[in-house]
Structures are given as structure tokens and as C-alpha cells.
């Protein structure tokens, strides 16, 4: 018998990274949410697809009041926001909202969740989330994978939560906002992508672990160099471009034929081939203003 949508999208398993940090895993092991406990409160990072059963599962893991925040506003990360009264989100949520709120974008009727009109609380650079003896810093992310990403840095536990902007499998670098008015300039996106990693590298003495939402966790900090190098290898025309995606779920998407995989060392992205070819082997526009650990930065 084939599994139901609830079984596919709403069956969870969990385990502890340390005594106060949970991984909540679903989608047949491919996707993660995180639950961070402090002395007074807990923080849930992301809410899955909206199957309607995440909140009771989380409340079995912790007895503390739960604060909810999104790493970014995509259907597999914020579809379940309506199970909670309020959720912290990036201001870029306004741009990516159609990816979640367009009818059919999520395999469930989100209006049936307990709080379909939940309160969105906008957070960004310089904000902190206080859990009681545990503080999580909020970092802005330049638009790359999407328009609404935030990084969350837990200095005390030396963990960096990267959402979908950095992972060990592949990062989606094509426009996936479902917003026809959303800005997408491939050169700008790639330069933003690199700049995000250079910033994290500058801060890398603050964390030991990078915890993405897909495809392996924790991952090594060396991925920062590999992904920054991938951008350089695209601009200098040395990155490997593969038409075969080797990803069964993505290959089922109607738009998959437009995509290619681009590789450099351990880094990999999915991107529209016609877009990446606009900049492949082409020096970025702008002026090189400094050298940083042998990495070029442009304005």
C-alpha cells in the first residue's frame, strides 16, 4: 500500500545532538528541523510542510514554552507555521510568500491549521532570541538560495544553523519564489552566495558545527571554502557542469529539464543552465575592492 501524504510529510523521528538540542528529521531522512532548549524556553527552527501534527510532536520533546522561527519562507520549512500562534520570519518573507501561500504550493490545506492567520514577527541582523541561559543570534543573509533566509548562531553551543543556503548535497540556486516580480539576477545571486560564505568564514571561530536543513548534519566548515570556490570556478569557466541531476525527486519536477548540476570539490548547486551560462567564464562586473584569504570580492 502506498504511503499517505501525512505519512510522507508528517512522520518524524528525532534524536539529540547534545543534551538540549534535538534534530527532528522527516521526508525519509532528507530534511531536518531543530529544537533548541534553554533554561526557560525552547526554539523550534522551521515547521515542515504543514501536515498538522508537528506541534504535539514537539511538545512531547520539551515541556518548555516553544518559540518558533523560520530559516526561510519556503513550503517545506514554513508550511506548518499555522500550528503556532506566532512565528519569527525574515522581512524577505514578503517576496517568497507565494512559494508557500499559492494554492497547491503545499500538499495540505493550510487554512485548516489551528492558526492560519498566525502572527508574523519580523527579525533580522542584530536580533537575539533568549531562551534562558542560551542566546541565539540572528544573522541576515544576502539573497542567494532565496530572498528570505536567516542564519542562526548559537555561540554557547558553537552551532551555526544554515537553512538551505549551505548543505552537503546541493543548494538550489534557481528562482523558486513563485513570485513573478521577485528579483533574480544570476550574477548578483552568485556573488551574494559567495559573500555569505566569506562572512561565515570570518566568524568561524564562533562555531564548530554547521547544521543545514537537508542532506547531512553536521557538516565541516571546509564547505565554506568549497562553495566560495564554486562561485569563482563558475566565473572563471572551470566548474564542472552536468546535465544529469542524479536526484530522483528533483528530476520529477516539470522544470527539471531546465536545470543542471554545477560542481566544485565538495560543493554542488542546481541552477538553470541558461542562467549559469550567462556568467560561465565571464568576469563579474564591478570593481575588485579587496582580497580576503585569496577570495575576490566585488562591488
C-alpha positions as CSV (number, residue, x, y, z in Angstrom):
1,X,0.0,0.0,0.0
2,X,1.4,3.4,-0.9
3,X,2.0,5.8,1.9
4,X,-0.4,8.7,2.5
5,X,0.7,12.3,2.2
6,X,0.6,12.6,6.0
7,X,3.0,9.6,6.3
8,X,5.3,11.2,3.7
9,X,5.3,14.7,5.1
10,X,4.3,14.3,8.7
11,X,6.2,11.3,10.1
12,X,9.0,12.5,12.3
13,X,11.9,10.9,14.1
14,X,14.3,12.8,16.5
15,X,17.5,12.5,18.4
16,X,19.7,14.7,20.5
17,X,22.9,16.4,19.2
18,X,23.6,17.3,22.8
19,X,21.5,17.2,26.0
20,X,19.5,20.3,25.0
21,X,19.5,20.2,21.2
22,X,17.2,18.0,19.1
23,X,17.2,17.1,15.4
24,X,13.7,16.4,14.1
25,X,14.0,14.5,10.9
26,X,11.4,13.8,8.2
27,X,10.9,13.3,4.5
28,X,12.6,9.9,4.5
29,X,15.7,11.2,6.2
30,X,16.3,14.1,3.8
31,X,15.1,17.1,5.9
32,X,15.7,18.4,9.4
33,X,14.2,20.8,11.8
34,X,15.9,21.7,15.1
35,X,14.7,22.2,18.6
36,X,17.0,24.2,21.0
37,X,16.2,24.2,24.7
38,X,17.2,26.8,27.2
39,X,16.5,27.0,30.9
40,X,13.2,28.8,30.3
41,X,12.1,28.4,26.7
42,X,12.8,26.3,23.6
43,X,13.3,27.4,20.0
44,X,11.9,25.4,17.0
45,X,13.7,26.2,13.8
46,X,11.2,25.5,10.9
47,X,7.9,23.8,10.8
48,X,7.9,21.4,7.8
49,X,5.1,21.1,5.3
50,X,2.0,21.7,7.4
51,X,0.8,18.1,7.9
52,X,-0.8,19.4,11.1
53,X,0.9,17.1,13.6
54,X,4.2,18.8,14.3
55,X,3.2,20.8,17.4
56,X,2.1,17.8,19.5
57,X,5.3,16.0,18.5
58,X,7.5,18.9,19.6
59,X,5.6,19.3,22.9
60,X,6.5,15.7,23.7
61,X,10.1,16.6,23.4
62,X,10.1,19.6,25.6
63,X,7.9,20.9,28.4
64,X,9.2,24.5,27.9
65,X,7.2,27.2,26.0
66,X,8.2,27.0,22.3
67,X,9.3,30.0,20.2
68,X,9.1,29.3,16.5
69,X,11.3,30.7,13.8
70,X,11.9,30.0,10.1
71,X,15.3,29.7,8.5
72,X,13.5,30.9,5.3
73,X,10.0,31.1,3.9
74,X,9.7,28.0,1.6
75,X,6.9,25.4,1.8
76,X,9.0,22.6,3.4
77,X,10.2,25.0,6.1
78,X,7.2,27.2,6.9
79,X,4.2,25.2,5.8
80,X,3.4,24.3,9.4
81,X,3.7,27.8,10.8
82,X,-0.1,27.8,11.3
83,X,0.2,25.2,14.0
84,X,1.6,28.1,16.2
85,X,0.2,31.4,17.3
86,X,3.3,33.4,16.1
87,X,6.4,32.8,14.1
88,X,9.6,34.8,13.7
89,X,10.4,35.3,10.0
90,X,12.7,37.3,7.8
91,X,11.4,40.5,6.1
92,X,12.2,38.8,2.8
93,X,9.2,36.6,3.6
94,X,7.1,39.1,1.7
95,X,9.0,38.2,-1.6
96,X,8.9,34.4,-1.1
97,X,5.4,34.3,0.2
98,X,3.8,32.8,-3.0
99,X,6.1,29.8,-2.6
100,X,4.0,28.8,0.5
101,X,0.7,30.7,0.1
102,X,-0.1,30.0,-3.5
103,X,-2.9,27.3,-3.7
104,X,-1.3,24.0,-4.4
105,X,2.2,25.0,-3.3
106,X,1.9,22.8,-0.2
107,X,0.2,19.4,-0.3
108,X,-2.1,20.3,2.6
109,X,-4.8,22.9,3.1
110,X,-3.0,25.3,5.4
111,X,-6.3,27.1,6.2
112,X,-7.3,24.1,8.3
113,X,-4.4,24.5,10.7
114,X,-5.2,25.9,14.1
115,X,-3.8,29.4,13.5
116,X,-4.0,30.1,9.7
117,X,-3.7,33.8,10.4
118,X,-0.7,33.4,12.8
119,X,1.3,36.5,13.7
120,X,4.5,37.0,11.7
121,X,7.2,38.7,13.7
122,X,10.0,40.1,11.6
123,X,13.5,39.6,12.8
124,X,16.9,40.3,11.3
125,X,20.5,41.3,11.8
126,X,21.3,42.2,15.4
127,X,18.3,40.5,17.0
128,X,18.7,37.8,19.5
129,X,16.4,35.0,20.8
130,X,16.8,34.5,24.5
131,X,15.9,31.0,25.8
132,X,17.3,31.4,29.4
133,X,21.0,30.7,29.7
134,X,21.1,30.2,25.9
135,X,21.2,33.0,23.4
136,X,20.7,32.6,19.6
137,X,21.9,35.4,17.4
138,X,20.1,36.2,14.1
139,X,22.2,37.0,11.0
140,X,20.9,38.5,7.8
141,X,21.6,36.5,4.6
142,X,22.1,38.1,1.2
143,X,19.6,36.7,-1.3
144,X,21.1,33.6,-2.9
145,X,19.1,30.3,-2.4
146,X,16.0,32.6,-1.8
147,X,15.0,36.0,-0.6
148,X,14.1,35.2,3.0
149,X,16.9,33.3,4.6
150,X,18.4,33.9,8.0
151,X,21.3,32.3,9.8
152,X,21.0,31.4,13.4
153,X,24.2,31.4,15.5
154,X,24.3,29.7,18.9
155,X,27.7,30.8,20.2
156,X,27.3,29.0,23.5
157,X,26.8,25.6,21.9
158,X,29.0,26.6,19.0
159,X,26.4,25.7,16.3
160,X,25.6,27.6,13.1
161,X,22.2,26.8,11.6
162,X,22.4,27.5,7.8
163,X,18.9,26.6,6.5
164,X,19.1,25.8,2.8
165,X,21.9,28.3,1.9
166,X,24.6,25.7,2.7
167,X,24.5,21.9,2.7
168,X,26.4,18.9,1.7
169,X,24.2,17.6,-1.2
170,X,23.3,20.6,-3.4
171,X,22.0,24.1,-2.9
172,X,19.0,25.1,-5.1
173,X,20.1,28.3,-6.9
174,X,17.3,28.8,-9.3
175,X,14.3,31.1,-8.7
176,X,11.9,29.2,-6.6
177,X,9.8,32.1,-5.1
178,X,6.8,31.6,-7.4
179,X,6.7,35.4,-7.4
180,X,6.9,36.8,-11.0
181,X,8.0,40.1,-9.6
182,X,10.8,38.6,-7.5
183,X,14.2,39.9,-8.5
184,X,16.6,37.3,-9.9
185,X,19.9,38.3,-11.4
186,X,22.2,35.3,-11.7
187,X,25.4,37.2,-11.3
188,X,24.2,39.0,-8.2
189,X,22.9,35.8,-6.7
190,X,26.2,34.1,-7.1
191,X,28.2,37.0,-5.7
192,X,25.8,37.1,-2.7
193,X,26.2,33.3,-2.3
194,X,29.9,33.7,-2.1
195,X,29.8,36.7,0.2
196,X,27.5,34.8,2.7
197,X,30.2,32.1,3.0
198,X,33.1,34.6,3.4
199,X,31.2,36.2,6.2
200,X,30.7,32.9,7.9
201,X,34.3,32.1,7.4
202,X,35.2,35.3,9.2
203,X,33.0,34.2,12.1
204,X,34.1,30.6,12.0
205,X,35.9,30.8,15.4
206,X,32.4,31.2,16.9
207,X,31.1,27.7,15.9
208,X,32.3,24.2,15.5
209,X,29.3,22.8,13.6
210,X,27.3,23.8,10.6
211,X,23.8,22.4,10.7
212,X,21.8,22.6,7.4
213,X,18.2,21.6,6.8
214,X,19.0,18.9,4.2
215,X,21.4,16.1,3.4
216,X,23.7,15.6,6.3
217,X,24.4,17.2,9.6
218,X,26.7,18.5,11.0
219,X,28.9,19.4,8.1
220,X,32.5,20.5,8.1
221,X,33.5,24.2,7.9
222,X,35.6,23.4,4.9
223,X,32.3,23.5,2.9
224,X,32.6,27.3,3.2
225,X,35.7,27.3,1.1
226,X,34.3,24.9,-1.4
227,X,31.2,26.9,-2.0
228,X,33.0,30.2,-2.3
229,X,35.4,28.4,-4.7
230,X,32.5,27.1,-6.7
231,X,31.4,30.6,-7.4
232,X,34.9,31.6,-8.5
233,X,35.1,28.5,-10.7
234,X,31.8,29.5,-12.5
235,X,33.1,32.9,-13.2
236,X,36.5,31.6,-14.5
237,X,34.9,28.8,-16.5
238,X,36.4,25.8,-14.7
239,X,33.4,24.4,-12.8
240,X,32.0,21.1,-13.9
241,X,28.5,21.3,-15.4
242,X,26.4,18.2,-15.5
243,X,23.1,17.8,-17.3
244,X,22.3,14.7,-15.3
245,X,21.0,15.9,-11.9
246,X,21.2,12.5,-10.1
247,X,18.4,13.5,-7.8
248,X,15.2,11.4,-8.3
249,X,12.8,13.9,-6.5
250,X,14.1,17.0,-8.4
251,X,14.1,15.1,-11.6
252,X,10.4,14.5,-11.2
253,X,9.7,18.3,-11.3
254,X,8.3,19.6,-14.5
255,X,11.0,22.2,-14.6
256,X,13.9,19.8,-14.1
257,X,14.8,19.8,-17.8
258,X,15.9,23.4,-17.5
259,X,18.3,22.6,-14.6
260,X,21.9,21.4,-14.5
261,X,24.2,20.5,-11.6
262,X,27.4,22.5,-11.2
263,X,30.2,21.1,-9.1
264,X,33.5,22.2,-7.5
265,X,35.2,20.0,-5.0
266,X,32.5,19.0,-2.4
267,X,30.2,21.9,-3.4
268,X,27.3,21.5,-5.7
269,X,24.3,23.6,-6.9
270,X,21.3,23.1,-9.1
271,X,20.7,26.1,-11.3
272,X,19.0,26.8,-14.7
273,X,21.6,26.1,-17.4
274,X,20.7,29.1,-19.5
275,X,21.2,31.3,-16.4
276,X,24.6,29.9,-15.4
277,X,25.9,30.0,-19.0
278,X,25.3,33.8,-18.9
279,X,28.2,34.1,-16.4
280,X,30.2,31.0,-17.0
281,X,33.8,32.1,-17.8
282,X,32.8,35.7,-17.6
283,X,34.5,38.1,-15.1
284,X,31.9,39.6,-12.8
285,X,31.0,43.2,-13.2
286,X,32.1,45.7,-10.6
287,X,35.4,46.7,-9.1
288,X,37.5,44.4,-7.1
289,X,37.9,46.2,-3.8
290,X,39.9,43.8,-1.6
291,X,41.5,40.4,-1.3
292,X,40.3,38.3,1.6
293,X,42.0,34.9,2.2
294,X,42.7,34.8,-1.6
295,X,39.0,35.3,-2.3
296,X,37.9,38.1,-4.6
297,X,35.1,40.4,-3.5
298,X,33.4,42.8,-5.9
299,X,31.1,45.7,-5.7
